[in-house]
Amino acid sequence: MRACALTHTDLTDFILRHVLSAADVVIDRAERVVLSERDSLRVLDLLEQPPAPNARLLGAARALSGSV
């Protein structure tokens, strides 16, 4: 209750403010991938110059679409 008084909020507002802040941190950690500079450059290179599809990938595409 003292923390509520010091922040001039009621208990519900105090709890919600801190719970929502903690939830944002959890969501951010779950949705963000942190790469090293080397790995970032590798991903960019693969996006710009993707490898040719291998037999397993082509087979999986055929199985999904029935036509590839």
Z-matrix of the N, CA and C atoms (Angstrom, degrees):
N
C 1 1.446
C 2 1.525 1 111.53
N 3 1.330 2 116.17 1 -30.59
C 4 1.461 3 118.31 2 -179.58
C 5 1.524 4 110.40 3 -64.59
N 6 1.330 5 117.08 4 -39.63
C 7 1.462 6 120.53 5 178.75
C 8 1.526 7 110.44 6 -61.23
N 9 1.305 8 116.92 7 -38.88
C 10 1.467 9 120.91 8 177.36
C 11 1.528 10 110.29 9 -62.37
N 12 1.299 11 116.46 10 -43.97
C 13 1.464 12 120.64 11 179.93
C 14 1.531 13 110.68 12 -64.63
N 15 1.333 14 116.26 13 -40.48
C 16 1.462 15 119.91 14 -179.22
C 17 1.524 16 112.52 15 -67.95
N 18 1.333 17 116.91 16 -28.62
C 19 1.473 18 120.24 17 179.55
C 20 1.527 19 111.68 18 -99.08
N 21 1.306 20 117.10 19 2.28
C 22 1.469 21 122.92 20 178.48
C 23 1.535 22 111.60 21 56.76
N 24 1.333 23 115.77 22 44.98
C 25 1.464 24 121.55 23 177.11
C 26 1.509 25 108.85 24 -132.38
N 27 1.328 26 115.54 25 163.43
C 28 1.461 27 117.92 26 173.05
C 29 1.527 28 108.46 27 -86.40
N 30 1.310 29 116.26 28 171.78
C 31 1.459 30 121.53 29 -174.60
C 32 1.529 31 111.72 30 -60.32
N 33 1.326 32 117.49 31 -42.06
C 34 1.465 33 120.64 32 -179.40
C 35 1.520 34 110.98 33 -62.18
N 36 1.323 35 118.42 34 -47.41
C 37 1.458 36 121.67 35 179.26
C 38 1.528 37 111.40 36 -62.61
N 39 1.318 38 115.73 37 -41.54
C 40 1.465 39 120.17 38 179.68
C 41 1.521 40 110.80 39 -61.42
N 42 1.324 41 116.79 40 -47.72
C 43 1.465 42 120.84 41 -179.06
C 44 1.526 43 110.70 42 -65.09
N 45 1.332 44 116.86 43 -46.32
C 46 1.463 45 119.81 44 -179.27
C 47 1.522 46 111.91 45 -60.31
N 48 1.312 47 116.89 46 -42.95
C 49 1.458 48 120.29 47 -179.26
C 50 1.535 49 110.56 48 -58.52
N 51 1.314 50 116.58 49 -44.58
C 52 1.459 51 120.12 50 -176.94
C 53 1.525 52 112.71 51 -78.18
N 54 1.303 53 117.31 52 -34.54
C 55 1.465 54 119.92 53 177.64
C 56 1.527 55 110.41 54 -68.58
N 57 1.315 56 117.68 55 -42.50
C 58 1.465 57 120.41 56 179.24
C 59 1.522 58 111.37 57 -65.04
N 60 1.304 59 117.14 58 -36.96
C 61 1.457 60 121.33 59 176.93
C 62 1.534 61 110.27 60 -64.19
N 63 1.316 62 116.06 61 -44.10
C 64 1.467 63 120.05 62 178.39
C 65 1.524 64 110.72 63 -65.89
N 66 1.316 65 117.95 64 -37.78
C 67 1.461 66 121.58 65 178.35
C 68 1.526 67 110.89 66 -63.97
N 69 1.319 68 117.19 67 -39.51
C 70 1.464 69 120.48 68 177.07
C 71 1.527 70 111.26 69 -60.54
N 72 1.320 71 116.84 70 -40.00
C 73 1.468 72 120.82 71 178.66
C 74 1.525 73 110.29 72 -64.33
N 75 1.315 74 117.77 73 -44.18
C 76 1.465 75 121.95 74 -180.00
C 77 1.524 76 110.28 75 -62.06
N 78 1.324 77 116.93 76 -46.31
C 79 1.467 78 121.07 77 -179.57
C 80 1.521 79 110.62 78 -64.49
N 81 1.319 80 117.05 79 -43.02
C 82 1.464 81 120.91 80 179.44
C 83 1.521 82 111.04 81 -60.12
N 84 1.326 83 117.68 82 -44.42
C 85 1.474 84 121.06 83 179.12
C 86 1.522 85 111.56 84 -64.36
N 87 1.320 86 117.11 85 -35.87
C 88 1.462 87 120.90 86 -178.03
C 89 1.522 88 112.13 87 -74.70
N 90 1.327 89 117.89 88 -30.09
C 91 1.459 90 121.35 89 -174.33
C 92 1.520 91 113.86 90 -98.16
N 93 1.291 92 118.97 91 -9.91
C 94 1.454 93 121.79 92 -174.97
C 95 1.526 94 109.96 93 -106.93
N 96 1.305 95 115.50 94 138.29
C 97 1.452 96 121.65 95 174.49
C 98 1.523 97 106.94 96 -114.44
N 99 1.306 98 116.56 97 124.31
C 100 1.452 99 120.81 98 179.96
C 101 1.517 100 107.95 99 -102.56
N 102 1.318 101 115.43 100 121.88
C 103 1.460 102 121.40 101 -178.61
C 104 1.520 103 110.35 102 -112.93
N 105 1.317 104 114.70 103 151.65
C 106 1.460 105 118.92 104 171.59
C 107 1.525 106 108.07 105 -70.68
N 108 1.309 107 116.39 106 168.29
C 109 1.461 108 119.60 107 178.27
C 110 1.530 109 110.57 108 -60.71
N 111 1.329 110 116.13 109 -40.90
C 112 1.463 111 120.82 110 179.49
C 113 1.525 112 110.82 111 -61.57
N 114 1.334 113 116.84 112 -45.95
C 115 1.459 114 120.52 113 -179.77
C 116 1.529 115 111.83 114 -67.42
N 117 1.330 116 116.63 115 -36.73
C 118 1.468 117 120.15 116 177.06
C 119 1.524 118 110.86 117 -61.56
N 120 1.323 119 116.19 118 -43.69
C 121 1.461 120 120.19 119 178.72
C 122 1.522 121 111.13 120 -64.79
N 123 1.319 122 116.86 121 -37.01
C 124 1.470 123 120.98 122 178.01
C 125 1.525 124 110.56 123 -63.91
N 126 1.318 125 117.64 124 -45.04
C 127 1.470 126 121.35 125 179.23
C 128 1.525 127 109.98 126 -61.58
N 129 1.325 128 116.78 127 -45.93
C 130 1.461 129 119.86 128 179.00
C 131 1.525 130 111.38 129 -60.85
N 132 1.330 131 116.70 130 -41.41
C 133 1.461 132 120.60 131 178.07
C 134 1.525 133 111.25 132 -62.51
N 135 1.328 134 116.85 133 -42.81
C 136 1.467 135 120.21 134 179.11
C 137 1.522 136 111.97 135 -66.80
N 138 1.324 137 117.71 136 -32.57
C 139 1.459 138 120.13 137 176.55
C 140 1.529 139 111.14 138 -69.29
N 141 1.325 140 115.58 139 -38.49
C 142 1.464 141 119.50 140 -179.41
C 143 1.528 142 112.35 141 -77.66
N 144 1.324 143 116.10 142 -32.53
C 145 1.464 144 120.86 143 -178.14
C 146 1.528 145 109.26 144 -134.56
N 147 1.324 146 117.24 145 74.91
C 148 1.467 147 119.42 146 -176.89
C 149 1.526 148 111.03 147 -67.66
N 150 1.331 149 116.49 148 147.34
C 151 1.462 150 119.32 149 177.67
C 152 1.524 151 110.30 150 -70.22
N 153 1.318 152 115.57 151 157.34
C 154 1.467 153 120.22 152 176.88
C 155 1.528 154 108.84 153 -66.25
N 156 1.319 155 117.76 154 145.63
C 157 1.469 156 119.75 155 179.40
C 158 1.534 157 110.40 156 -66.03
N 159 1.325 158 115.88 157 139.09
C 160 1.462 159 119.72 158 177.79
C 161 1.532 160 109.99 159 -90.69
N 162 1.316 161 115.92 160 177.89
C 163 1.470 162 121.24 161 -175.51
C 164 1.528 163 111.88 162 -60.85
N 165 1.320 164 117.46 163 -39.80
C 166 1.474 165 119.65 164 -179.27
C 167 1.526 166 111.28 165 -64.84
N 168 1.324 167 116.67 166 -41.74
C 169 1.455 168 119.92 167 179.05
C 170 1.527 169 110.66 168 -65.43
N 171 1.310 170 117.13 169 -43.92
C 172 1.467 171 120.39 170 178.09
C 173 1.515 172 111.15 171 -62.09
N 174 1.333 173 116.62 172 -40.59
C 175 1.468 174 120.69 173 177.60
C 176 1.513 175 112.13 174 -63.31
N 177 1.326 176 116.33 175 -40.86
C 178 1.462 177 120.24 176 178.53
C 179 1.517 178 110.95 177 -65.78
N 180 1.338 179 116.72 178 -39.37
C 181 1.469 180 120.03 179 177.94
C 182 1.521 181 110.66 180 -64.99
N 183 1.322 182 116.60 181 -40.48
C 184 1.467 183 120.22 182 177.57
C 185 1.520 184 111.08 183 -62.45
N 186 1.320 185 115.38 184 -41.26
C 187 1.468 186 119.71 185 -178.37
C 188 1.534 187 110.72 186 -65.01
N 189 1.323 188 116.78 187 -36.03
C 190 1.461 189 119.96 188 -179.35
C 191 1.526 190 112.72 189 -75.86
N 192 1.309 191 116.25 190 -42.46
C 193 1.451 192 118.67 191 -174.04
C 194 1.522 193 113.18 192 -101.96
N 195 1.292 194 115.94 193 -22.26
C 196 1.462 195 119.62 194 -179.46
C 197 1.521 196 113.90 195 76.61
N 198 1.379 197 117.32 196 9.17
C 199 1.468 198 116.36 197 -176.82
C 200 1.518 199 115.09 198 -141.63
N 201 1.277 200 120.62 199 -14.44
C 202 1.475 201 121.26 200 -173.84
C 203 1.504 202 111.55 201 -67.46
